[in-house]
Amino acid sequence: MAKLGELFRSTEEQVTPVEAVVTGQIPEWLKGCFLRLGPGKFDIGDFVMNHWFDGYAVLYKFDIQKGKVTFTKRFLQSDAYKKAVAVGRPVFTEFGTKSYPDPCKNIFSRMMSSLVPELTDNGAINVFTMEDAVYVASETNFLRRVDVESLATMEKVDMTKLVGVNLASSHTYQDSRGLYYSMGTSLLSGPKYHIIRTAAAPSGKAQDALSKAAILTTIPSSWTTNMCYYHSFGMSENYIVFIEQPLIISSMKLVTSQVKGKCLRDCMTWNPQELNKFYVIEKSTGKILPVKYKSKNAFFLFHHINTYEENDQLVVDVVAFDSPDIIDKLFLKKVRNNEMDPKDPGCGNRFVLPLPKDKMEFPSGTNLVTLKTKAKAERVGDVIELTPQILSDPGYDLPVVSNNVFGKKYRYYYCSGMYDPGPFSNSLIKVDVETGDAKTWKESEYMYPGEVQFVPCPGSSSEDDGILLAAVTDVRKGEPDFLLVLDAKNLTEVARAEVTVHIPNVIHGLFLPSS
């Protein structure tokens, strides 16, 4: 692959806004901030982090106003980042890098840290809004509020103190009723998964809303001392869908990782014979539906695409991988050596879950799915066995849909081929779930577009009437990185905004309209 290693280099701050050179014409109505977040600093002096996920968080912003664009970026001033810079190596355990003793602590404090390890607050995974605030998240118990105007780091939020979870999904979703949902895991009385619901605050203040966050329901882990790794969950108008996947984390290994010099990846085991379990939770009551749904074959996922209800069935679309090999492909020793194995690419999969009616009787020996799809659901004993429909050719992840159809029946999703060496390499993709057709934008093997954001046109009547925003990193020396603006209908370029500073390869983002 073309200079893949350049995509995983450390970046620098750009606190003073840089004005971009715009070609084409950005629509007059498109005004706001396009925020992106992800790992950005991997090299601390002579020390190099092991995995892409370990990089210290960088937050950057394209400010779009009246056809002009400025660019800024700053490192998240997390405790993990500040201590690592001060000490020259990480003092908190990261995903693929073990922690080292903090010389600023006395012997007693170091001993206590080994027995009760502190979790990192390196919020490099996702950025989301809640009420009047913007937060960044890792997959531990910590959130960090950030100031959109200056990208300054603000107060830290400890979800353990609020709702008792030790780990938390980095994804938080808001439904059409204005309620926020997230997930967390607790360990102290045996591993359990929790759905967390946060109501909007009358004051409109995020801290007031978070202070009233509560557990909606609790799902016991399938294993006595283990739990699964998860990154996201599905949500329709009336249901939450949690997929317990067989990438298993040993809680005993996790709590002893610091004293034994292990990282989070060392605590994980892939057990595909366990298969994937689908839990369906009523949002109104927190009730877990008493139906055992399992996949016919094991798969790994980071991201749900969308989830919706139709004719007493729940459609659950995800980007699935045959194994979690994608995680190990992202160790820096590999990617900085231009290595990217094409094995097990991500692909859109559609699962359809029949919902129980009053008597909850499912006949055996027949496909319970009545929708127009190749997905199957069949009763085998007391289990509903799920076989997915493959939605397109493989080779992508980071799916998004229009917010107007989130949790509802939809037709299109948009994703990035990122660095996958398959048919969608260096591409942005629009998948039509009805036809399986995939439109692409691709300009060069040296250009790597990240996750897109869909921004609907004012007064739009069709689902794909809007603009796609994506940051593109060009790994050639001397060539500009840029913000790409595409017409969502046909993926043709509307405009681009080039900058002379580095735009790092990160993970998630969001668009905040000026209004």
C-alpha positions as CSV (number, residue, x, y, z in Angstrom):
1,M,0.0,0.0,0.0
2,A,1.2,3.5,-0.8
3,K,3.2,4.8,2.2
4,L,0.8,3.4,4.7
5,G,3.2,4.2,7.5
6,E,2.8,7.9,6.9
7,L,-0.8,7.6,7.9
8,F,0.2,6.5,11.4
9,R,2.8,9.1,12.3
10,S,2.4,11.5,15.2
11,T,0.9,14.8,14.5
12,E,1.5,18.3,15.9
13,E,-0.8,20.9,17.4
14,Q,-2.1,23.9,15.3
15,V,-3.6,26.2,17.9
16,T,-3.7,29.3,15.6
17,P,-6.4,28.8,12.9
18,V,-5.0,28.2,9.4
19,E,-7.1,29.4,6.5
20,A,-7.8,26.7,3.9
21,V,-7.6,27.2,0.2
22,V,-11.0,26.4,-1.2
23,T,-11.6,25.1,-4.7
24,G,-15.2,24.6,-5.9
25,Q,-18.0,26.3,-4.0
26,I,-19.1,25.3,-0.6
27,P,-22.9,25.8,-0.3
28,E,-23.9,29.0,1.5
29,W,-26.1,27.2,3.9
30,L,-23.3,24.9,5.1
31,K,-22.1,26.7,8.3
32,G,-20.7,25.1,11.4
33,C,-17.9,23.0,12.8
34,F,-16.7,19.6,11.6
35,L,-15.0,18.0,14.6
36,R,-12.8,14.9,14.4
37,L,-11.1,12.9,17.1
38,G,-8.7,10.1,17.4
39,P,-5.2,8.9,18.2
40,G,-2.7,11.5,17.3
41,K,0.5,11.2,19.3
42,F,2.3,7.8,19.4
43,D,5.9,8.9,20.0
44,I,6.9,10.3,23.5
45,G,10.5,11.1,23.2
46,D,12.2,7.8,22.3
47,F,9.2,5.8,23.5
48,V,6.8,4.5,20.9
49,M,3.3,3.3,21.7
50,N,2.4,-0.2,20.4
51,H,-1.0,0.2,18.8
52,W,-2.9,2.8,16.9
53,F,-5.6,2.8,19.6
54,D,-2.9,3.8,22.1
55,G,-2.1,7.2,20.6
56,Y,-2.9,10.2,22.7
57,A,-6.0,12.0,21.6
58,V,-6.0,14.8,19.1
59,L,-9.1,16.9,18.4
60,Y,-9.3,18.9,15.2
61,K,-11.9,21.3,13.7
62,F,-12.8,22.6,10.3
63,D,-14.8,25.8,10.9
64,I,-17.0,26.5,7.9
65,Q,-18.5,29.9,7.5
66,K,-19.7,31.7,4.3
67,G,-17.8,29.5,2.0
68,K,-14.5,29.9,3.9
69,V,-12.8,27.2,6.0
70,T,-10.2,27.4,8.9
71,F,-8.5,24.5,10.5
72,T,-7.2,24.0,14.1
73,K,-6.1,21.0,16.2
74,R,-5.1,20.4,19.7
75,F,-4.1,17.5,21.9
76,L,-6.5,16.5,24.6
77,Q,-5.0,17.5,27.9
78,S,-5.9,14.3,29.6
79,D,-4.1,13.1,32.8
80,A,-2.8,10.2,30.8
81,Y,-1.3,12.6,28.1
82,K,0.2,15.1,30.6
83,K,1.8,12.4,32.7
84,A,3.2,10.5,29.7
85,V,4.8,13.7,28.3
86,A,6.2,14.5,31.8
87,V,7.6,11.0,32.4
88,G,8.5,10.0,28.8
89,R,6.3,6.9,28.7
90,P,2.7,5.9,29.6
91,V,1.8,5.6,33.3
92,F,-1.8,4.3,32.5
93,T,-2.4,1.1,30.7
94,E,-3.6,1.6,27.1
95,F,-5.2,-0.8,24.7
96,G,-1.9,-2.3,23.3
97,T,0.7,-0.7,25.6
98,K,1.4,-1.6,29.2
99,S,1.8,1.1,31.9
100,Y,5.0,2.1,33.6
101,P,5.6,3.3,37.2
102,D,4.8,6.9,37.9
103,P,7.9,8.4,39.5
104,C,5.9,11.2,40.9
105,K,4.1,8.8,43.3
106,N,5.6,7.5,46.5
107,I,6.1,3.8,47.1
108,F,2.8,3.3,48.9
109,S,0.9,5.1,46.1
110,R,2.6,3.0,43.4
111,M,1.7,-0.2,45.3
112,M,-1.9,0.8,45.6
113,S,-2.0,1.7,41.8
114,S,-0.8,-1.8,41.1
115,L,-3.5,-3.4,43.3
116,V,-6.3,-1.1,42.1
117,P,-5.2,0.1,38.7
118,E,-6.3,3.5,37.6
119,L,-7.9,3.6,34.1
120,T,-6.7,5.9,31.3
121,D,-8.7,9.0,30.5
122,N,-7.1,9.2,27.0
123,G,-10.4,10.0,25.3
124,A,-9.3,9.2,21.7
125,I,-12.2,7.1,20.5
126,N,-15.4,9.2,20.0
127,V,-16.9,12.7,20.3
128,F,-20.5,13.4,21.0
129,T,-22.9,16.1,22.2
130,M,-25.1,16.1,25.2
131,E,-27.4,19.1,25.9
132,D,-25.1,22.2,25.8
133,A,-21.8,20.3,25.9
134,V,-19.4,18.3,23.7
135,Y,-17.6,15.3,25.2
136,V,-14.8,13.0,24.1
137,A,-14.7,9.4,25.3
138,S,-12.4,6.5,25.5
139,E,-13.8,3.0,26.4
140,T,-13.0,3.3,30.1
141,N,-15.2,5.1,32.7
142,F,-14.0,8.6,31.9
143,L,-15.5,11.4,29.7
144,R,-13.9,14.8,29.0
145,R,-15.7,17.9,28.2
146,V,-14.1,20.1,25.5
147,D,-14.6,23.6,24.4
148,V,-15.7,23.7,20.7
149,E,-14.4,27.3,20.1
150,S,-10.9,26.8,21.4
151,L,-10.7,23.0,21.5
152,A,-9.5,23.4,25.1
153,T,-9.9,20.4,27.5
154,M,-12.3,21.0,30.4
155,E,-13.6,18.9,33.3
156,K,-13.4,15.2,33.6
157,V,-16.5,13.1,34.2
158,D,-16.2,9.8,36.1
159,M,-19.1,7.4,35.1
160,T,-18.2,5.1,37.9
161,K,-19.3,7.7,40.4
162,L,-22.4,8.5,38.4
163,V,-23.8,5.0,37.6
164,G,-21.3,2.5,39.0
165,V,-19.8,1.2,35.7
166,N,-16.1,0.4,35.4
167,L,-15.9,0.5,31.6
168,A,-18.2,2.3,29.1
169,S,-18.9,2.3,25.4
170,S,-17.6,5.4,23.7
171,H,-20.9,5.8,21.7
172,T,-23.8,7.7,23.1
173,Y,-27.0,8.1,21.1
174,Q,-30.0,10.4,21.4
175,D,-33.4,9.2,20.3
176,S,-36.4,11.1,18.8
177,R,-37.8,11.7,22.3
178,G,-34.6,13.5,23.4
179,L,-33.3,10.7,25.7
180,Y,-29.7,9.7,25.6
181,Y,-28.5,6.1,25.8
182,S,-25.1,4.6,26.4
183,M,-23.7,1.3,27.7
184,G,-21.2,0.3,30.5
185,T,-19.8,-2.7,32.2
186,S,-19.4,-3.3,35.9
187,L,-17.0,-5.9,37.4
188,L,-17.2,-5.9,41.2
189,S,-20.1,-8.5,41.7
190,G,-19.3,-10.4,38.5
191,P,-19.3,-8.9,35.0
192,K,-22.5,-7.3,33.9
193,Y,-23.5,-5.0,31.0
194,H,-25.7,-2.0,31.7
195,I,-27.9,0.2,29.5
196,I,-27.6,3.8,30.8
197,R,-30.4,6.3,30.1
198,T,-30.0,10.0,30.6
199,A,-32.9,12.4,30.3
200,A,-32.6,15.9,29.0
201,A,-32.3,18.4,31.8
202,P,-34.8,21.2,32.2
203,S,-31.9,23.6,32.5
204,G,-30.4,22.4,29.2
205,K,-27.1,21.8,31.1
206,A,-25.2,18.6,30.4
207,Q,-23.9,18.3,33.9
208,D,-27.4,18.5,35.3
209,A,-28.5,15.8,32.9
210,L,-25.5,13.5,33.7
211,S,-26.2,13.9,37.4
212,K,-29.5,12.2,36.8
213,A,-28.1,9.4,34.6
214,A,-29.5,6.0,35.6
215,I,-29.3,2.3,34.8
216,L,-32.2,1.3,32.6
217,T,-31.4,-2.4,32.6
218,T,-28.7,-4.9,33.5
219,I,-27.6,-7.9,31.4
220,P,-25.5,-10.6,33.1
221,S,-22.4,-11.7,31.2
222,S,-22.6,-15.2,29.7
223,W,-19.4,-16.0,31.6
224,T,-18.8,-16.0,35.3
225,T,-15.5,-14.1,35.3
226,N,-15.3,-12.9,31.7
227,M,-17.1,-10.3,29.6
228,C,-17.1,-9.4,25.9
229,Y,-15.5,-6.5,24.2
230,Y,-18.0,-4.1,22.5
231,H,-17.7,-0.7,20.9
232,S,-21.3,0.2,20.0
233,F,-24.9,-1.0,20.2
234,G,-28.0,-0.7,18.0
235,M,-31.1,1.5,18.7
236,S,-34.5,1.7,17.0
237,E,-37.5,3.7,18.0
238,N,-38.5,1.3,20.7
239,Y,-35.6,-1.1,21.3
240,I,-31.9,-1.3,22.2
241,V,-29.9,-4.2,20.7
242,F,-26.8,-5.4,22.4
243,I,-24.6,-8.0,20.7
244,E,-22.5,-10.0,23.1
245,Q,-19.6,-11.1,20.8
246,P,-17.1,-13.9,21.5
247,L,-14.1,-11.5,21.8
248,I,-13.8,-12.3,25.5
249,I,-12.1,-10.2,28.2
250,S,-10.9,-11.9,31.3
251,S,-11.8,-9.7,34.2
252,M,-9.1,-11.3,36.4
253,K,-6.5,-10.6,33.8
254,L,-7.8,-7.0,33.5
255,V,-7.6,-6.2,37.2
256,T,-4.1,-7.7,37.4
257,S,-2.9,-6.2,34.2
258,Q,-0.9,-3.3,35.7
259,V,0.9,-5.4,38.3
260,K,1.7,-8.1,35.7
261,G,2.8,-5.6,33.0
262,K,0.0,-6.4,30.6
263,C,-2.2,-4.3,28.3
264,L,-5.9,-4.6,27.5
265,R,-5.2,-6.6,24.3
266,D,-3.4,-9.2,26.4
267,C,-6.6,-9.8,28.3
268,M,-8.7,-10.7,25.2
269,T,-9.4,-14.1,23.7
270,W,-11.3,-14.9,20.5
271,N,-13.7,-17.9,21.0
272,P,-15.8,-18.2,17.9
273,Q,-17.5,-21.4,19.0
274,E,-19.4,-19.2,21.5
275,L,-21.2,-17.4,18.7
276,N,-22.9,-14.0,19.0
277,K,-25.8,-13.4,21.3
278,F,-28.4,-10.7,20.5
279,Y,-30.1,-9.1,23.5
280,V,-33.2,-6.9,22.7
281,I,-34.3,-4.4,25.4
282,E,-37.5,-2.4,25.5
283,K,-36.6,1.3,25.9
284,S,-39.8,2.2,27.7
285,T,-39.5,-0.5,30.4
286,G,-35.9,-1.8,30.4
287,K,-37.4,-5.3,29.9
288,I,-35.1,-7.8,28.2
289,L,-37.1,-9.8,25.6
290,P,-37.2,-13.5,26.7
291,V,-36.0,-14.8,23.4
292,K,-32.6,-16.3,22.8
293,Y,-31.2,-15.0,19.6
294,K,-27.8,-16.3,18.3
295,S,-25.9,-16.0,15.1
296,K,-25.3,-19.1,13.0
297,N,-21.7,-18.2,12.7
298,A,-19.4,-16.1,14.9
299,F,-18.5,-12.6,13.8
300,F,-16.7,-9.5,15.2
301,L,-18.0,-6.0,15.0
302,F,-17.1,-2.5,16.0
303,H,-20.1,-0.6,14.5
304,H,-23.8,-0.9,14.1
305,I,-25.0,0.8,10.9
306,N,-28.7,1.2,11.8
307,T,-31.5,-0.6,13.5
308,Y,-35.3,-0.4,12.8
309,E,-38.6,-2.1,13.3
310,E,-40.8,-3.4,10.5
311,N,-43.8,-5.8,10.6
312,D,-43.0,-7.2,14.0
313,Q,-39.4,-7.8,13.1
314,L,-36.2,-6.0,14.1
315,V,-33.7,-5.2,11.4
316,V,-30.1,-5.0,12.7
317,D,-27.5,-3.8,10.3
318,V,-23.8,-4.0,11.3
319,V,-20.3,-4.0,9.7
320,A,-19.1,-7.5,10.5
321,F,-15.7,-9.1,10.3
322,D,-15.1,-12.9,10.3
323,S,-12.6,-12.4,13.1
324,P,-11.1,-9.6,15.2
325,D,-7.9,-9.7,13.1
326,I,-8.5,-6.1,12.2
327,I,-7.4,-5.2,15.7
328,D,-4.0,-6.9,15.4
329,K,-3.5,-5.4,11.9
330,L,-3.3,-2.0,13.6
331,F,-0.2,-2.6,15.7
332,L,2.2,0.2,14.8
333,K,5.1,-2.1,14.0
334,K,3.0,-3.5,11.2
335,V,1.3,-0.4,9.7
336,R,4.5,1.7,10.0
337,N,6.2,-1.1,7.9
338,N,3.4,-0.7,5.3
339,E,1.8,-4.0,6.2
340,M,-1.9,-4.5,5.9
341,D,-3.2,-8.0,5.6
342,P,-6.3,-8.2,3.3
343,K,-7.8,-11.1,5.3
344,D,-11.2,-10.8,6.9
345,P,-12.4,-7.3,5.6
346,G,-15.5,-5.6,7.1
347,C,-18.8,-5.8,5.3
348,G,-22.4,-4.8,5.8
349,N,-24.5,-7.6,7.3
350,R,-28.3,-7.5,7.9
351,F,-29.8,-9.6,10.6
352,V,-33.6,-9.8,11.1
353,L,-35.0,-10.7,14.5
354,P,-38.6,-11.8,14.8
355,L,-40.2,-10.1,17.7
356,P,-42.3,-12.1,20.1
357,K,-46.1,-11.6,20.1
358,D,-48.4,-12.3,23.0
359,K,-48.0,-16.1,22.9
360,M,-44.4,-16.0,21.8
361,E,-44.6,-19.1,19.8
362,F,-42.1,-19.5,16.9
363,P,-42.6,-22.6,14.7
364,S,-39.5,-24.7,13.9
365,G,-38.4,-25.8,10.4
366,T,-39.3,-22.5,8.7
367,N,-37.7,-19.1,8.0
368,L,-39.4,-16.7,10.5
369,V,-38.3,-13.6,8.4
370,T,-41.1,-12.3,6.2
371,L,-39.4,-9.1,5.0
372,K,-37.9,-8.8,1.5
373,T,-34.4,-9.9,2.4
374,K,-32.0,-12.9,2.2
375,A,-31.6,-12.8,6.0
376,K,-33.0,-15.9,7.8
377,A,-34.2,-16.6,11.4
378,E,-35.0,-20.2,12.3
379,R,-35.9,-21.8,15.6
380,V,-33.4,-24.5,16.6
381,G,-34.6,-25.9,20.0
382,D,-35.1,-22.9,22.2
383,V,-32.8,-20.6,20.2
384,I,-33.6,-18.4,17.2
385,E,-30.6,-18.9,14.9
386,L,-29.8,-15.9,12.7
387,T,-28.2,-15.9,9.3
388,P,-27.4,-12.5,7.8
389,Q,-27.9,-11.0,4.3
390,I,-24.6,-9.6,2.9
391,L,-25.4,-6.0,1.9
392,S,-22.5,-5.3,-0.4
393,D,-18.9,-6.3,-1.4
394,P,-16.5,-6.2,1.6
395,G,-13.7,-3.8,2.6
396,Y,-14.9,-0.9,4.8
397,D,-16.0,0.3,8.2
398,L,-17.0,3.5,10.0
399,P,-20.7,3.5,8.7
400,V,-23.0,6.5,9.1
401,V,-26.6,7.2,8.1
402,S,-28.5,10.5,7.9
403,N,-29.7,11.5,11.4
404,N,-33.1,11.8,9.8
405,V,-33.4,8.0,9.4
406,F,-31.4,6.9,12.5
407,G,-33.5,4.2,14.2
408,K,-35.9,4.1,11.2
409,K,-36.2,2.2,8.0
410,Y,-33.6,3.6,5.6
411,R,-32.0,3.0,2.2
412,Y,-28.4,4.4,2.3
413,Y,-25.3,4.2,4.5
414,Y,-22.0,5.8,3.9
415,C,-18.6,4.4,5.0
416,S,-14.8,4.6,4.4
417,G,-12.5,2.0,2.8
418,M,-9.8,3.6,4.9
419,Y,-6.6,1.5,4.5
420,D,-8.3,-1.9,3.6
421,P,-6.4,-3.2,0.6
422,G,-9.6,-4.5,-1.0
423,P,-11.8,-3.1,-3.8
424,F,-12.7,0.0,-1.7
425,S,-9.2,1.0,-0.8
426,N,-8.7,4.8,-0.5
427,S,-12.4,5.2,-1.1
428,L,-15.6,6.6,0.3
429,I,-18.6,4.4,-0.3
430,K,-22.4,4.8,-0.5
431,V,-24.3,1.6,-0.2
432,D,-27.9,1.2,-1.3
433,V,-29.3,-1.5,1.0
434,E,-32.2,-2.2,-1.3
435,T,-30.2,-3.0,-4.4
436,G,-26.7,-3.7,-3.0
437,D,-25.3,-1.0,-5.4
438,A,-22.2,0.8,-4.1
439,K,-21.1,4.2,-5.4
440,T,-17.6,5.3,-4.6
441,W,-15.3,8.4,-4.5
442,K,-11.6,7.7,-5.0
443,E,-9.0,10.0,-6.4
444,S,-5.6,8.5,-5.6
445,E,-3.9,5.6,-3.8
446,Y,-2.0,8.2,-1.8
447,M,-5.2,9.8,-0.4
448,Y,-6.9,8.2,2.6
449,P,-10.4,9.6,3.5
450,G,-11.7,9.1,7.0
451,E,-15.2,8.7,8.4
452,V,-17.8,10.8,6.6
453,Q,-20.5,13.0,8.1
454,F,-23.9,13.4,6.4
455,V,-25.3,16.9,6.5
456,P,-28.9,17.2,5.1
457,C,-29.7,20.1,2.8
458,P,-32.2,22.6,4.3
459,G,-35.8,21.5,3.5
460,S,-34.5,18.2,2.0
461,S,-37.2,15.8,1.0
462,S,-35.2,12.7,0.1
463,E,-32.9,10.7,2.4
464,D,-29.7,11.3,0.4
465,D,-30.4,15.0,-0.3
466,G,-27.3,16.4,1.4
467,I,-23.6,16.9,1.7
468,L,-20.9,14.5,2.8
469,L,-17.9,15.9,4.7
470,A,-14.7,13.9,5.0
471,A,-11.1,14.7,6.0
472,V,-8.6,13.3,3.5
473,T,-4.9,12.7,4.4
474,D,-2.4,12.7,1.5
475,V,0.7,10.6,2.4
476,R,2.9,12.2,-0.3
477,K,5.4,14.7,0.9
478,G,4.5,18.2,0.0
479,E,1.0,17.4,-1.0
480,P,-1.9,19.1,0.9
481,D,-4.4,17.3,3.1
482,F,-7.9,18.6,2.7
483,L,-11.6,18.7,3.7
484,L,-13.6,17.0,1.0
485,V,-17.2,18.1,0.3
486,L,-19.3,15.7,-1.8
487,D,-22.8,15.6,-3.1
488,A,-24.4,12.7,-1.2
489,K,-26.6,11.7,-4.1
490,N,-23.8,10.8,-6.5
491,L,-20.6,11.3,-4.6
492,T,-19.4,13.9,-7.0
493,E,-17.0,16.6,-5.6
494,V,-18.6,19.9,-4.7
495,A,-15.6,21.5,-3.1
496,R,-12.4,20.9,-1.2
497,A,-10.5,23.0,1.4
498,E,-6.7,22.3,1.4
499,V,-4.4,23.1,4.3
500,T,-0.6,23.1,4.5
501,V,-0.6,21.4,7.9
502,H,-1.0,17.7,8.7
503,I,-4.6,16.3,9.0
504,P,-4.1,13.1,11.1
505,N,-5.9,9.8,10.5
506,V,-8.4,9.6,13.3
507,I,-11.6,7.7,14.1
508,H,-14.9,9.5,14.7
509,G,-16.4,13.0,14.3
510,L,-19.5,15.1,14.2
511,F,-20.9,18.2,12.5
512,L,-22.2,21.0,14.7
513,P,-24.3,23.5,12.6
514,S,-23.8,27.2,13.6
515,S,-27.5,27.5,14.5
